[in-house]
Amino acid sequence: MEVGHYHNAPIHLHAGFLITAFILAWPFWPMVGLRGNVLALLFMAIIFASILAHAAWRDVMACRAAARYSRAGQRRAILASAA
């Protein structure tokens, strides 16, 4: 299921993530009433946000590294043509 885009890259939410998050939130579900449900859903949202932030930061670092290496390649090409 596609949930959005980041820098023109699609963000997909796999069903396995929902199942895993549900299982990890299991200790909150048996709490009676609204409090348990809110805590479980909040826990699942925090897990989703942390994984999304991790993936977004990896994308940012990959873009920075690509820009750095492309500039280094341009410098090598300039130095090679000057020699």
Sequence and secondary structure as in RCSB ss.txt:
>XXXX:A:sequence
MEVGHYHNAPIHLHAGFLITAFILAWPFWPMVGLRGNVLALLFMAIIFASILAHAAWRDVMACRAAARYSRAGQR
RAILASAA
>XXXX:A:secstr
 EEEEETTEEEE  HHHHHHHHHHTGGGTTS SHHHHHHHHHHHHHHHHHHHHHHHHHHHHHHHHHHHHHHHHHH
HHHHHHH 
